[in-house]
Amino acid sequence: MKLINKGNTIKKCTVCFTDLTIKEVGSDIGNCYVSNYKNTIYKCNTCFIACANSKKINWRKAKTVGSPQHLTDLLQAARRRARQFNLPFNLKVKDLRKIITTHCPVFGFKFEINKKDIKNNWETSPSLDRVVPSKGYVKENIVIVSMLANSIKCSATPTQILKVGNFYKELSHETH
């Protein structure tokens, strides 16, 4: 175990004040990532992860619909899905900026970002949808709709969705 020593002073975690030991790559021993040590981030791994998670939670609370970070998140998630399912992808943040609106074009309600620990509003979160799924994430084939609209659409064809809608529309007329 190698204590972090700077000028005859053993470095301590700036949060919990435990002695820091360098955790070499591939080793199970040590409590301070080498990269943190080299960047003079004197936090033990446990405190470093806790601080990172806290920042992530606060950042998530502050993120707004259409903000640069929000659009980047939508883009990165789409890129990941495109790779996973071997789909075409040619989008940039500016492409999403051109099409995002404040309201769901299907249902008309205002978009809200799902802020996990505030309230579960996944239905009103903006979602990047492929109009024709097999064409992938390309400029001519995307629209931003609510997660609710996207989740309904992803399971059925437009014809099937209309059949279900018409069926329940008829049922509601019969019962009233």
N, C-alpha and C positions, 0 to 999 in steps of 0.2 A: 504494500500500500504506500503510495507516494503522496505525502502531504504537500499542499501547495504552499510554497515558501517564497515570499517576496521581501527582499531586504531583511532577512532574519526574522520576519514576522509570518507566522502561519496564517494563511488567509481563512477567513470565516465567511459563512453564508451571510449575506446582508439582510436576510429576512429572519432566519431561525438561529443564526450564530453558531452553527455546528462547524467543526473543522472540515475544510474541503480537501478531498483527495481526487486526483484526476482519474477519470474513467476512460481508459484507453479503448479504442475501437475493438470490438469483439471480446472484450473482457467483462466479467461480471463484477469486478472489484472497482470501487470508486464511487463517488457521489457527485461529481461535477463533470459535465461533458467537456471534452477537450476544446471544442469550438467555443463554448462559453468562456473557458479560461483564456483562450487566445484572444478573445474579443473583450476581455476584462469584465465579463458578466459574472460576478462572484456570487452565484446562487447555487445551492445544491439542486440536484435534478428534481427533487420533490417540490421545492419552492418555485423553481423555474417553470415547471409544468402548471402548477397552481396559478401563478401570475399570468401565464399565457392564456389559460382557460378563463380567468377573470376578465382579461382584456377582450377576449372573444365574445363573452357574454355582453359586456358593455358596448362593444362595437355593434353587435347584433341589435341591441335595443335602439341604437342611434341610426341604423341604416334605414334609408327611405326608398320608396318606389322610384325607380329611374335614376337613382344616384349612381355615380361612376362605379362604386363598389358593388352595388346591386347588379348592374349590367354586367360587370366582370364576373360576378358569381354565376349569373345565368349562362354566360358564354362558356365558362370553364366546365360547368356541369354538362352542357350540351356537347362540348368537345370530348369529354370523358365518355358519354353515352355513344357518340359517333365512333370512337375507337373501339369501345366494347362490342358494338354490334356491326362493325365494319361498314359504316354509312358515310356517304359524302359529307364534307364539312368545309365551308368557305366563309364563315361569318367573322365579323369584327364588331367591336363595341359600337362603332358608329352606325352599323346596320341596325342594331337593337335600339339605339337612341332614336332612329328615324321612325320606328314603328310602335314604341311604347306609348301608352296613353294612361290616363289617371283612372279609367273605368274599364271594366270587363266589356268587350264588344258584344259578348253573347248575352249576359244577364244584366248589364248596365250598372251593377253595384261598383262602388269605389274599391280599387285595389288596396290591400293592406298586406304588409310583409308579415309572414308567420314569425312572431317573436316568441319562441318556444316557452319561455318562463312567464310571459305576460298573459297570453290567452291563446287558446288553440283555434286560430282562424285560418287553417290551411286552405279552406274553400275559396277565400278571397285573395290568396297570394297569387301574384302574377306567375305565369308558367309559359315557357317557350314550347310551342306546339308545331309539329311537322304536319302540314296540311295533308300531304300524301306521305305516309310514313316511310315507304321504300325509297323516296327521293332524298332523304336525309336532311341535314341541317344546312341548307343552301338558301341564299337570299330570297329567291323566288318562291320558296316553299315553307316559310315560317310565319307565324302570327303569335302575338302574345295575348293569351286569354287567362282566365282564372283557373286555378287548379281544379275547381269543381267542373268547369266546362271541359277541361282537358281529360280529367278522369272519366267522365261520361263518354267522351269521344274515343278514348283509347281502347275501349272494350268492344266497340261496335262500328259498323259502317253507317254512313248517313241515312241510308234506307232503313236500317234496323232501328236507329234512334227515332226516326219519324214514326215507325210502326209502334214502338213502345209509347211514344208521346201521344199518338192518336188513340191507342188503346185506353190509356189512363184518362185522356180527355173525355172519351165516350163514357167510361165508368163513372167519372165524376158528374156527368150530366144525368146519368141514370139514378144516382143516389141523391140528387138534390131536387 
